Amino acid sequence: MSTQSKQIQEHLQRFCGSETAYTIPMFNIRYTEGVKYLAEAAQCYWLITDAAVITKNLKHKSYFLVIYFKRFSKEVQARFHKEAQITYADGNGTILFQQDYELTDLPLDELRLFFVEDMLMLPNEY
């Protein structure tokens, strides 16, 4: 894990609740201060946009959604030509959607986000 990844992970742990909500007007989705920090520090606004699009289409299946980002091992990347996967689940083990990514610039190997009542948040902000 790179120094940047460690710093981002450590800083993400400090968020607890959120007094400010930011909005993606096109999708009418809100996100917390922790998610805003993630997008800025990891330069991954693409992740927020992707999550907004997909969760907006899945929220009728579950009021609570868990978003898992996982970078594949080097072996899996070489074999399948995919670098990462984002899984959208209901929090009870039911996978609702999976999206593979051939490339990603997200510096983290794993990440978990929650989507509840049109709000994207870090788990410790729930």
C-alpha positions in Angstrom: 0.0 0.0 0.0 1.4 3.4 -1.0 2.0 6.3 1.4 -0.8 8.2 -0.3 -3.2 5.2 0.3 -2.3 4.9 3.9 -2.8 8.7 4.5 -6.2 8.6 2.8 -7.3 5.5 4.7 -6.2 7.1 8.0 -7.9 10.4 7.3 -11.2 8.6 6.2 -11.4 7.0 9.7 -11.6 10.4 11.3 -15.0 11.3 9.7 -18.0 10.7 12.0 -21.3 12.0 10.9 -21.5 15.0 8.6 -22.9 18.5 9.1 -22.7 19.4 5.4 -24.2 17.6 2.4 -23.0 18.1 -1.1 -25.2 17.5 -4.1 -24.9 16.1 -7.6 -27.8 18.0 -9.1 -28.1 15.8 -12.2 -29.0 12.8 -10.1 -30.3 14.6 -7.0 -27.9 12.6 -4.9 -26.2 13.9 -1.8 -22.8 13.0 -0.4 -21.1 13.7 2.9 -17.9 15.5 3.9 -16.0 12.2 4.1 -17.0 11.3 0.6 -16.0 14.8 -0.6 -12.6 14.4 1.1 -12.2 11.0 -0.6 -13.1 12.4 -4.1 -10.6 15.3 -3.6 -7.7 13.3 -2.0 -7.9 10.3 -4.2 -9.0 12.4 -7.3 -11.9 10.0 -7.8 -14.9 12.1 -8.7 -15.6 9.4 -11.3 -16.3 7.0 -8.5 -18.9 9.3 -6.9 -20.6 9.8 -10.3 -20.6 6.1 -11.1 -22.0 5.3 -7.7 -24.7 8.0 -8.1 -25.8 6.6 -11.4 -25.9 3.0 -10.4 -27.4 3.5 -6.9 -30.1 5.7 -8.3 -31.2 2.8 -10.4 -30.9 0.2 -7.6 -32.5 2.0 -4.7 -35.9 0.5 -5.5 -34.4 -2.9 -4.7 -33.1 -1.9 -1.3 -33.3 1.2 0.8 -29.8 0.5 2.1 -27.0 -0.2 -0.4 -23.4 -1.1 0.3 -20.8 -0.2 -2.4 -17.6 -2.3 -2.3 -14.6 -1.3 -4.4 -11.9 -4.0 -4.7 -8.7 -3.9 -6.7 -7.9 -7.4 -8.2 -4.6 -9.1 -7.5 -1.9 -8.8 -10.1 -2.6 -12.4 -11.2 -6.3 -11.7 -11.8 -5.5 -8.5 -13.5 -3.2 -10.2 -15.9 -5.6 -13.1 -16.6 -8.8 -11.1 -17.1 -7.5 -7.7 -18.1 -9.6 -6.1 -15.4 -8.1 -4.0 -12.7 -10.9 -3.6 -10.2 -14.6 -4.3 -9.5 -17.3 -2.4 -7.7 -20.1 -4.5 -6.2 -23.4 -3.0 -5.2 -25.2 -5.1 -2.5 -28.1 -4.8 -0.1 -26.0 -5.2 3.1 -27.3 -8.7 3.7 -25.1 -10.5 1.2 -27.3 -10.1 -1.9 -25.4 -8.7 -4.8 -27.5 -6.4 -6.9 -25.0 -5.3 -9.5 -21.3 -5.6 -10.3 -19.2 -3.4 -12.5 -15.7 -4.4 -13.7 -13.1 -1.7 -14.6 -10.2 -2.3 -17.0 -8.3 0.6 -15.5 -8.6 2.7 -12.3 -6.6 5.5 -10.8 -8.1 5.1 -7.3 -5.1 4.7 -5.0 -6.9 2.4 -2.6 -7.1 -1.3 -2.9 -10.4 -1.6 -1.1 -13.2 0.8 -0.1 -16.7 0.5 1.3 -19.4 3.2 1.0 -23.1 3.3 2.1 -26.0 4.7 0.2 -29.1 5.5 2.2 -32.0 7.9 1.5 -30.2 9.4 -1.5 -27.0 10.0 0.5 -23.6 8.5 -0.3 -21.5 8.2 2.8 -18.5 6.5 4.5 -19.5 3.6 6.9 -18.4 5.6 9.9 -20.7 8.5 8.9 -23.8 6.3 9.0 
